[in-house]
Amino acid sequence: VHQGQSITPIMASNISFLYLSEPDVIKVGLTFAEVVELCGQSLSEHGRKLVENPPKPGIHPQPDAFIHAMPAWLKESNLCGIKWVSGFPSNVPKRLPTVAGLIVLNDTTTGLPIAVMDGTYVTALRTAAVSGIGARYLARKDSEVLAIVGTGVQGKYNTLVLTHVLPSINKIQIFDKWQPSLDGYVKEMSAVYGDRIKIEVKQSFEEALVGADVIVTATGKLLETAFYAEWIKPGALVLPVHSGGYEKEIITKMDKVVSDDWAQFCSHAKSLYTLPDVPDAELGEVVIGKKPGRTNDQERIINFNMGLAIHDVIVGSKIVEKAKAKGLGQTLEFKDLGTPIPLPSIQ
C-alpha cells in the first residue's frame, strides 16, 4: 500500500492512468490471507475514525436491484478512490454477473486518477474477507456447522474464508432456490474439501439455518421475509451479506448487533428493521479492542457488514502495486497537457 506518496503518473506532456481489466486483476494473484490482512487494516482505521466513508448513495433501476456510488479516503494509509457497483439478481438466469463494478483510485495530493480497474473480483474478495474477520471475533471458536443460504459467488467465497478462520467446521448446510447454483456449489466445494467437510443440501431456508453455528445469507436482495430469529440457535453468529430478508424484530431478538458502519447500515435498513439508537459495536471497534466481541458461548450475534469503500480502495491499491510489478494492465492517456482546451462550436 502506498503510504504518504504521490503516485499520479504525470509526464512532461500528458497525464495517464493504469487500466486493469478483470483478467488483469485476477492475474495479480492476491490471496484471501492478504485480503483479510488488508481489510483488517482498513477496519482498524475505521475503528480509530481515520477514514471518510460516507453512506453509499444509490439508484434502483429494477425493483430488486441497485447501483451504488462508494467513495472513501483512508487518512493513515493516504489512499482514496471510489467504486461504482451494481447488484442485479435477475442477471442469474441470463448467465450474466449479478455484481459488476469499476474502481477509480485517485492521488490524494492532486486528485488526479491513478488507476481504473475492474471492481467485481475485488468486491467478491473483500466481502468474504470481512465475513472472515467478523467470524474471527464474533463466532464461537469451536463452531462446527456452517449454513450457506445462496450458493453463488458469495456463498462459495464465504465458505472458503470461514472454513479457514474456523477450522473446526465439519459440516455445511446449503440451500438455494436455483438448482444450477446448488449443483455448482456442491461440485466445486466437494473438490476443495473432499471427505473432510460434509455438505448437506437442504430443502428450505429454515432447514439450512436450524442447528448452524455460523449462518451466511448471500441471496441478494429479498423483498419478503425469509429468515426468523427462532431458527437461530444459542451461540450462533449470523452474517447477512445483504441487509434484507430477516424479520423486522431480528436485531432486538439477538443478544448483540455489530455492523461495519452503523450510519451506513441505518441509512439502508431503517425501513426494514426495528433499530436501537446505537449498535453494541462497529466491527472496527472490535478489531482494535475498543469494544468486546463475543463474550460467552450462548450469545446470539448478528453482524451486518453492508460493505465499505475503504476495503475496495485499500485492496485495489495493493492490486495496482502488484500489477505494476508484474507488468499487467494498460496505460491510458487521460489529459494532453500540451494542448489547450479549445472553445466548442456554438452549433
C-alpha positions as CSV (number, residue, x, y, z in Angstrom):
1,V,0.0,0.0,0.0
2,H,1.4,3.4,-0.9
3,Q,1.6,5.5,2.2
4,G,2.3,9.2,2.1
5,Q,3.3,9.2,-1.5
6,S,2.1,10.9,-4.7
7,I,1.9,8.3,-7.3
8,T,0.0,10.0,-10.1
9,P,2.0,9.3,-13.3
10,I,2.4,12.8,-14.5
11,M,4.7,13.1,-17.5
12,A,6.1,16.1,-19.4
13,S,3.2,16.4,-21.9
14,N,0.3,14.3,-20.6
15,I,-1.4,12.6,-17.7
16,S,-2.2,8.9,-17.8
17,F,-3.6,6.2,-15.6
18,L,-3.4,2.4,-15.4
19,Y,-6.3,0.4,-16.6
20,L,-6.7,-3.1,-15.2
21,S,-9.3,-5.5,-16.7
22,E,-10.9,-8.3,-14.7
23,P,-8.3,-10.8,-16.1
24,D,-5.5,-8.4,-15.1
25,V,-6.9,-8.2,-11.5
26,I,-7.2,-11.9,-11.2
27,K,-3.6,-12.5,-12.7
28,V,-2.2,-10.4,-9.8
29,G,-2.9,-13.4,-7.6
30,L,-4.0,-11.7,-4.4
31,T,-4.7,-14.4,-1.8
32,F,-7.5,-14.4,0.7
33,A,-5.0,-14.2,3.5
34,E,-3.7,-11.0,2.0
35,V,-7.2,-9.5,1.6
36,V,-8.1,-10.4,5.2
37,E,-5.0,-8.6,6.4
38,L,-5.7,-5.5,4.2
39,C,-9.4,-5.3,5.3
40,G,-8.2,-5.7,8.9
41,Q,-6.1,-2.6,8.4
42,S,-8.9,-0.6,6.9
43,L,-11.2,-1.7,9.7
44,S,-8.6,-0.6,12.2
45,E,-8.5,2.8,10.6
46,H,-12.3,2.9,10.6
47,G,-12.4,2.0,14.3
48,R,-10.0,4.8,15.1
49,K,-12.1,7.3,13.0
50,L,-9.3,7.8,10.5
51,V,-11.4,7.5,7.4
52,E,-14.0,9.3,5.3
53,N,-16.6,6.7,4.2
54,P,-20.0,8.3,3.7
55,P,-23.1,6.1,3.4
56,K,-23.3,5.0,-0.2
57,P,-26.0,6.7,-2.3
58,G,-27.7,4.6,-5.0
59,I,-30.2,4.3,-7.7
60,H,-32.6,1.4,-8.3
61,P,-33.4,0.8,-12.0
62,Q,-35.1,-2.5,-11.1
63,P,-37.2,-3.4,-8.0
64,D,-34.7,-5.9,-6.7
65,A,-31.5,-4.1,-8.0
66,F,-29.2,-1.3,-7.1
67,I,-26.3,0.7,-8.4
68,H,-24.2,2.4,-5.7
69,A,-21.5,5.0,-5.6
70,M,-18.9,4.3,-2.9
71,P,-16.2,6.9,-2.2
72,A,-13.6,6.6,0.6
73,W,-10.4,8.2,2.0
74,L,-8.1,6.3,4.4
75,K,-6.1,9.0,6.2
76,E,-3.4,6.9,7.7
77,S,-2.8,4.8,4.5
78,N,-3.1,8.0,2.4
79,L,-5.4,6.3,-0.1
80,C,-8.6,7.5,-1.8
81,G,-11.0,6.4,-4.6
82,I,-14.5,5.4,-5.5
83,K,-16.3,2.3,-6.6
84,W,-19.4,2.3,-8.9
85,V,-21.1,-1.1,-8.3
86,S,-24.3,-2.7,-9.4
87,G,-26.2,-5.7,-8.0
88,F,-28.8,-7.2,-10.3
89,P,-30.1,-10.6,-9.0
90,S,-32.2,-11.0,-12.2
91,N,-29.0,-11.5,-14.1
92,V,-28.5,-15.0,-12.8
93,P,-30.8,-16.8,-15.3
94,K,-29.3,-14.6,-18.1
95,R,-25.9,-16.1,-17.3
96,L,-24.7,-12.6,-16.5
97,P,-22.8,-11.4,-13.4
98,T,-25.1,-10.5,-10.5
99,V,-22.5,-7.9,-9.3
100,A,-20.4,-5.7,-11.6
101,G,-18.2,-2.8,-10.6
102,L,-15.5,-0.3,-11.5
103,I,-13.0,1.2,-9.1
104,V,-11.2,4.5,-9.7
105,L,-8.2,5.3,-7.5
106,N,-7.1,8.9,-7.1
107,D,-3.9,10.7,-6.0
108,T,-4.6,12.2,-2.6
109,T,-2.4,15.2,-3.4
110,T,-3.6,16.2,-6.8
111,G,-7.0,14.4,-7.1
112,L,-6.0,13.0,-10.5
113,P,-6.8,9.4,-11.3
114,I,-4.1,6.8,-10.7
115,A,-6.0,3.7,-11.9
116,V,-9.3,2.5,-13.3
117,M,-9.9,-1.2,-12.6
118,D,-12.5,-3.9,-12.6
119,G,-14.2,-3.9,-9.2
120,T,-16.2,-7.1,-9.4
121,Y,-13.5,-9.5,-8.3
122,V,-12.3,-7.1,-5.6
123,T,-15.8,-6.8,-4.3
124,A,-16.2,-10.6,-4.1
125,L,-12.8,-11.0,-2.3
126,R,-13.2,-8.2,0.3
127,T,-16.9,-9.0,1.1
128,A,-16.0,-12.5,2.1
129,A,-12.8,-11.4,3.8
130,V,-14.8,-9.1,6.1
131,S,-17.1,-12.0,7.0
132,G,-13.9,-13.9,8.0
133,I,-12.8,-11.0,10.2
134,G,-16.3,-10.9,11.8
135,A,-16.2,-14.6,12.5
136,R,-12.7,-14.3,14.0
137,Y,-14.0,-12.0,16.7
138,L,-17.7,-13.0,16.9
139,A,-18.1,-16.7,16.3
140,R,-17.6,-19.5,18.8
141,K,-14.1,-20.9,18.3
142,D,-15.5,-24.5,18.4
143,S,-18.1,-23.8,15.6
144,E,-18.8,-26.9,13.6
145,V,-21.8,-26.3,11.4
146,L,-21.8,-23.6,8.7
147,A,-25.1,-22.6,7.0
148,I,-24.9,-21.1,3.5
149,V,-28.1,-19.7,2.0
150,G,-27.4,-18.5,-1.5
151,T,-24.7,-20.7,-3.2
152,G,-23.4,-18.2,-5.8
153,V,-20.1,-16.4,-5.7
154,Q,-20.5,-15.0,-2.1
155,G,-21.8,-18.4,-0.9
156,K,-18.6,-20.0,-2.2
157,Y,-16.2,-17.3,-1.2
158,N,-17.6,-17.0,2.3
159,T,-17.3,-20.8,2.7
160,L,-13.6,-20.7,1.8
161,V,-12.8,-17.9,4.2
162,L,-14.9,-19.1,7.1
163,T,-13.6,-22.7,7.0
164,H,-10.1,-21.2,7.1
165,V,-10.8,-18.9,10.0
166,L,-12.8,-21.6,11.8
167,P,-11.0,-24.9,11.1
168,S,-13.4,-26.8,13.4
169,I,-16.2,-26.6,10.9
170,N,-17.0,-30.1,9.7
171,K,-20.5,-29.7,8.1
172,I,-22.0,-27.2,5.7
173,Q,-25.8,-26.9,5.3
174,I,-26.7,-25.2,2.0
175,F,-29.9,-24.0,0.3
176,D,-30.6,-22.1,-2.9
177,K,-33.8,-21.8,-4.9
178,W,-31.8,-22.1,-8.2
179,Q,-30.7,-25.7,-8.8
180,P,-27.8,-24.9,-11.1
181,S,-26.3,-22.8,-8.4
182,L,-26.7,-25.6,-5.8
183,D,-25.1,-28.1,-8.2
184,G,-22.2,-25.9,-8.9
185,Y,-21.5,-25.2,-5.3
186,V,-21.6,-29.0,-4.4
187,K,-19.2,-29.8,-7.3
188,E,-16.7,-27.1,-6.5
189,M,-16.7,-27.3,-2.7
190,S,-16.6,-31.1,-2.7
191,A,-13.4,-30.8,-4.8
192,V,-11.9,-28.5,-2.2
193,Y,-12.9,-30.4,1.0
194,G,-13.3,-34.0,-0.1
195,D,-14.4,-36.1,2.9
196,R,-13.1,-33.5,5.4
197,I,-16.3,-31.5,5.5
198,K,-19.8,-32.9,4.9
199,I,-22.0,-30.9,2.6
200,E,-25.8,-31.3,3.1
201,V,-28.3,-29.8,0.6
202,K,-31.4,-28.6,2.5
203,Q,-34.9,-28.0,1.1
204,S,-35.8,-24.7,2.7
205,F,-34.4,-21.5,4.4
206,E,-35.4,-22.9,7.8
207,E,-33.7,-26.3,7.3
208,A,-30.5,-24.7,6.4
209,L,-30.4,-22.4,9.4
210,V,-31.5,-24.7,12.2
211,G,-28.6,-26.1,14.1
212,A,-26.0,-23.9,12.4
213,D,-23.2,-22.3,14.5
214,V,-22.4,-19.7,11.7
215,I,-25.0,-18.5,9.2
216,V,-24.3,-16.8,5.9
217,T,-27.3,-15.4,3.9
218,A,-26.0,-14.4,0.5
219,T,-29.2,-14.4,-1.5
220,G,-29.1,-10.9,-2.9
221,K,-31.9,-8.5,-2.2
222,L,-35.0,-10.2,-0.8
223,L,-38.3,-8.4,-1.0
224,E,-40.1,-10.6,1.6
225,T,-39.2,-12.0,5.0
226,A,-37.4,-15.3,4.7
227,F,-35.4,-15.7,8.0
228,Y,-36.7,-15.8,11.6
229,A,-34.9,-15.5,14.9
230,E,-36.5,-18.7,16.2
231,W,-34.4,-20.7,13.7
232,I,-31.1,-19.4,15.2
233,K,-29.6,-21.4,18.0
234,P,-27.9,-20.0,21.1
235,G,-24.3,-19.2,20.5
236,A,-24.7,-18.7,16.7
237,L,-23.2,-15.9,14.6
238,V,-25.3,-14.6,11.7
239,L,-23.6,-12.9,8.8
240,P,-26.1,-11.3,6.3
241,V,-24.2,-10.4,3.1
242,H,-27.2,-8.2,2.2
243,S,-29.4,-6.3,4.6
244,G,-32.9,-7.6,3.7
245,G,-34.8,-10.8,4.3
246,Y,-34.9,-11.0,8.1
247,E,-37.9,-10.4,10.3
248,K,-38.4,-6.8,11.4
249,E,-37.5,-7.5,15.0
250,I,-34.4,-9.6,14.3
251,I,-32.0,-7.1,15.8
252,T,-33.9,-6.7,19.1
253,K,-34.2,-10.5,19.4
254,M,-30.4,-11.0,19.1
255,D,-28.1,-10.6,22.1
256,K,-25.6,-8.5,20.2
257,V,-25.6,-6.5,17.0
258,V,-22.4,-5.4,15.3
259,S,-22.2,-3.5,12.0
260,D,-19.2,-2.4,9.8
261,D,-20.6,1.1,9.8
262,W,-23.7,2.0,11.8
263,A,-24.6,5.2,9.9
264,Q,-24.5,3.4,6.6
265,F,-26.5,0.5,7.9
266,C,-29.2,2.7,9.3
267,S,-29.5,4.6,6.1
268,H,-30.3,1.4,4.2
269,A,-32.0,-0.7,6.9
270,K,-34.2,1.8,8.8
271,S,-37.3,0.8,6.8
272,L,-36.5,-2.9,7.2
273,Y,-35.8,-3.4,10.9
274,T,-36.5,-2.0,14.4
275,L,-33.2,-0.4,15.2
276,P,-31.6,0.6,18.5
277,D,-30.1,4.1,18.8
278,V,-26.6,2.6,18.7
279,P,-25.1,-0.9,18.0
280,D,-23.2,-2.9,20.5
281,A,-20.2,-2.2,18.4
282,E,-18.9,-1.4,15.0
283,L,-16.6,-4.1,13.7
284,G,-13.6,-1.8,13.5
285,E,-14.0,-1.0,17.2
286,V,-13.9,-4.8,17.9
287,V,-10.8,-5.2,15.8
288,I,-8.9,-2.5,17.7
289,G,-10.1,-3.8,21.1
290,K,-12.2,-0.7,21.9
291,K,-15.4,-2.8,22.2
292,P,-15.7,-6.5,23.1
293,G,-16.6,-9.2,20.5
294,R,-18.1,-12.4,21.7
295,T,-18.1,-12.6,25.5
296,N,-19.8,-16.0,26.0
297,D,-20.8,-19.2,24.2
298,Q,-24.6,-18.5,24.4
299,E,-24.7,-15.1,22.7
300,R,-26.6,-14.9,19.5
301,I,-24.8,-12.3,17.5
302,I,-25.8,-10.7,14.2
303,N,-23.1,-8.9,12.2
304,F,-24.3,-6.7,9.4
305,N,-21.5,-5.8,7.0
306,M,-23.0,-3.7,4.3
307,G,-19.7,-3.2,2.5
308,L,-17.3,-0.3,2.9
309,A,-15.5,1.5,0.2
310,I,-12.4,1.7,2.4
311,H,-11.9,-2.0,1.7
312,D,-12.2,-1.5,-2.1
313,V,-9.7,1.3,-2.0
314,I,-7.1,-0.5,0.1
315,V,-7.4,-3.8,-1.8
316,G,-7.5,-2.0,-5.1
317,S,-4.3,-0.1,-4.3
318,K,-2.4,-3.3,-3.4
319,I,-3.6,-4.8,-6.7
320,V,-2.2,-1.8,-8.6
321,E,1.1,-2.1,-6.8
322,K,1.4,-5.8,-7.6
323,A,0.1,-5.3,-11.2
324,K,2.9,-2.7,-11.9
325,A,5.5,-5.1,-10.6
326,K,4.2,-7.8,-13.0
327,G,3.7,-5.5,-16.0
328,L,0.0,-6.1,-16.1
329,G,-2.6,-3.6,-17.5
330,Q,-2.6,-0.8,-20.0
331,T,-1.5,2.8,-19.6
332,L,-4.2,5.1,-21.0
333,E,-3.9,8.8,-21.7
334,F,-6.2,11.0,-19.6
335,K,-5.1,14.5,-20.5
336,D,-2.8,16.1,-23.0
337,L,-1.2,19.0,-21.1
338,G,0.4,20.4,-24.3
339,T,-2.9,21.1,-26.0
340,P,-5.2,23.8,-24.5
341,I,-8.8,23.0,-24.2
342,P,-10.5,24.6,-27.3
343,L,-13.6,26.7,-27.4
344,P,-16.5,24.5,-28.6
345,S,-18.5,25.5,-31.6
346,I,-21.9,27.0,-30.9
347,Q,-23.7,24.8,-33.4
